[in-house]
Amino acid sequence: SFCIRWSLYTFATIEAAANYYLSGAFSFITPSKFPEPIVCNGLYMTMQRSVREEPAQDRGIGYWIASFALFHRDAEAILREHGIVPPSIAVRSVEEQQDRYAQGKQHNGLRLDTAKAKDSIDYVVSSPTRTFIHYDPKRANRHGRFLVDFETAGLGDPAIDLALLFAEYAIPENQW
């Protein structure tokens, strides 16, 4: 069975391409029917295989670090081979992050350290490292063995994916 998702054109375009082209190279990405979004009444739809039937248990941080290592190494080249130029990630300012964090329903009881957040954002913005990243690897987007929801994916520093993953698993900073 297939899952249908609605979103804006830019987000739907990268999501459709990522699922369609990357699922052939990575067993942790769900395949989709089409490499481009379907337009319906001015809305953009993507279709990928449903993961609802998959066991939802967490695979653990080791699985995800290994998966992201392959993804960060190869995904951009695969997309470019098919003529897909991934967009650059726009990193939010500390103020935007604070607003978003305060409005969020799930922040695992963590307190946002604004000084560390600013240092981290400054580092990521100034980093010359750019590759295709997921940019939203939260638990809800890691279903069993699958990484889903690529609408925010684009070119950025892979440290973003890893930092978000480490924070969710509550890995102490001194063990990064």
C-alpha positions as CSV (number, residue, x, y, z in Angstrom):
1,S,0.0,0.0,0.0
2,F,1.1,3.6,-0.6
3,C,0.9,6.7,1.6
4,I,-0.1,10.0,0.1
5,R,1.3,13.3,1.4
6,W,0.4,16.9,0.5
7,S,2.8,19.8,0.6
8,L,4.1,22.9,-1.1
9,Y,5.8,22.5,-4.5
10,T,9.5,22.9,-3.4
11,F,9.0,20.5,-0.5
12,A,7.1,18.0,-2.5
13,T,9.6,18.1,-5.4
14,I,12.6,17.1,-3.2
15,E,10.6,14.6,-1.2
16,A,9.3,12.8,-4.4
17,A,12.8,12.7,-5.9
18,A,14.5,11.6,-2.7
19,N,12.1,8.7,-2.2
20,Y,12.1,7.7,-5.9
21,Y,15.8,7.8,-6.6
22,L,17.4,7.1,-3.2
23,S,15.2,4.1,-2.3
24,G,17.1,2.0,-4.9
25,A,20.4,2.7,-3.1
26,F,19.4,2.7,0.5
27,S,17.2,0.0,2.2
28,F,16.1,2.5,4.8
29,I,14.3,4.8,2.4
30,T,10.8,4.0,1.3
31,P,10.2,3.7,-2.4
32,S,7.8,6.0,-4.2
33,K,5.7,5.7,-7.3
34,F,6.9,8.8,-9.2
35,P,10.1,10.9,-9.2
36,E,8.0,14.2,-9.3
37,P,5.0,15.3,-7.3
38,I,1.5,14.9,-8.7
39,V,-0.4,18.2,-9.1
40,C,-4.1,18.1,-8.0
41,N,-6.2,21.3,-7.7
42,G,-3.1,23.4,-7.2
43,L,-1.7,21.1,-4.4
44,Y,1.3,18.9,-4.7
45,M,1.1,15.2,-3.7
46,T,3.8,12.6,-3.2
47,M,3.2,8.9,-3.0
48,Q,5.5,6.5,-1.2
49,R,5.2,3.0,0.1
50,S,3.4,3.0,3.4
51,V,5.5,2.0,6.4
52,R,2.5,1.4,8.7
53,E,2.8,-2.4,8.4
54,E,6.5,-2.3,9.4
55,P,7.4,-2.9,13.0
56,A,7.8,0.5,14.6
57,Q,10.4,-0.4,17.2
58,D,13.5,1.9,17.3
59,R,16.6,0.4,15.7
60,G,18.9,2.3,18.1
61,I,21.4,5.0,17.5
62,G,24.1,2.7,16.0
63,Y,21.7,1.8,13.2
64,W,20.9,5.4,12.5
65,I,24.5,6.6,12.6
66,A,25.5,3.9,10.1
67,S,22.5,4.8,7.9
68,F,23.2,8.5,8.0
69,A,26.9,7.9,7.2
70,L,25.9,6.2,3.9
71,F,23.2,8.7,3.2
72,H,25.5,11.7,3.8
73,R,28.2,10.1,1.7
74,D,26.2,9.1,-1.4
75,A,22.7,10.7,-1.6
76,E,23.7,14.0,-3.2
77,A,25.6,12.3,-6.0
78,I,22.7,9.9,-6.7
79,L,20.3,12.8,-7.0
80,R,22.6,14.8,-9.2
81,E,23.0,11.8,-11.5
82,H,19.3,12.1,-12.2
83,G,19.4,15.9,-12.7
84,I,18.1,16.8,-9.3
85,V,19.9,19.8,-7.7
86,P,19.0,19.8,-4.0
87,P,18.1,23.2,-2.4
88,S,20.4,24.6,0.3
89,I,19.1,24.4,3.8
90,A,18.2,27.8,5.4
91,V,19.5,27.6,9.0
92,R,17.2,29.4,11.4
93,S,18.5,32.0,13.8
94,V,18.7,31.4,17.5
95,E,15.6,33.6,18.0
96,E,13.6,31.6,15.4
97,Q,14.7,28.4,17.1
98,Q,13.7,29.7,20.5
99,D,10.2,30.6,19.2
100,R,9.8,27.3,17.4
101,Y,11.1,25.4,20.5
102,A,8.7,27.2,22.8
103,Q,5.8,26.4,20.6
104,G,6.7,22.7,20.2
105,K,4.8,20.1,22.0
106,Q,7.6,17.5,22.1
107,H,10.9,18.8,23.4
108,N,11.6,15.8,25.7
109,G,11.8,18.1,28.7
110,L,15.1,19.5,27.4
111,R,15.9,23.2,28.1
112,L,17.3,25.2,25.1
113,D,20.8,26.5,26.0
114,T,20.8,29.7,23.9
115,A,24.5,30.3,24.2
116,K,25.3,26.8,22.9
117,A,22.5,27.1,20.3
118,K,24.1,30.3,19.0
119,D,27.6,28.8,18.9
120,S,26.2,25.7,17.1
121,I,24.3,27.8,14.5
122,D,27.3,30.0,13.9
123,Y,29.4,26.9,13.3
124,V,26.9,25.3,10.9
125,V,26.4,28.5,8.9
126,S,30.2,29.1,8.6
127,S,31.0,25.4,7.9
128,P,32.1,24.7,4.3
129,T,30.9,21.1,4.6
130,R,27.7,20.7,2.4
131,T,26.0,17.5,1.5
132,F,22.5,16.2,1.2
133,I,20.9,16.0,4.7
134,H,17.5,15.1,6.0
135,Y,17.2,18.0,8.4
136,D,14.4,16.5,10.5
137,P,15.5,13.1,11.8
138,K,13.2,13.2,14.8
139,R,11.8,9.9,16.1
140,A,8.5,10.4,14.2
141,N,10.5,10.4,11.0
142,R,12.3,7.2,11.8
143,H,9.8,4.4,11.6
144,G,11.3,1.0,12.3
145,R,14.1,0.7,9.7
146,F,12.9,3.6,7.5
147,L,13.7,7.3,7.4
148,V,10.7,9.1,6.1
149,D,9.5,12.7,5.4
150,F,12.1,14.3,3.1
151,E,10.2,17.6,2.5
152,T,12.8,19.6,4.5
153,A,15.9,17.8,3.0
154,G,18.6,19.7,1.2
155,L,22.2,20.7,1.2
156,G,23.7,21.4,4.6
157,D,26.2,20.3,7.2
158,P,25.7,16.7,8.2
159,A,26.4,17.8,11.8
160,I,22.8,19.0,11.8
161,D,21.3,15.5,11.3
162,L,23.8,14.0,13.8
163,A,23.2,16.7,16.5
164,L,19.5,16.3,16.2
165,L,19.9,12.5,16.5
166,F,22.2,12.7,19.4
167,A,20.0,15.2,21.2
168,E,16.9,13.0,20.9
169,Y,18.8,9.9,22.2
170,A,20.1,12.2,25.0
171,I,23.7,11.3,24.3
172,P,25.9,13.5,26.6
173,E,27.9,16.1,24.6
174,N,31.2,14.7,25.9
175,Q,30.4,11.4,24.1
176,W,29.8,13.0,20.7
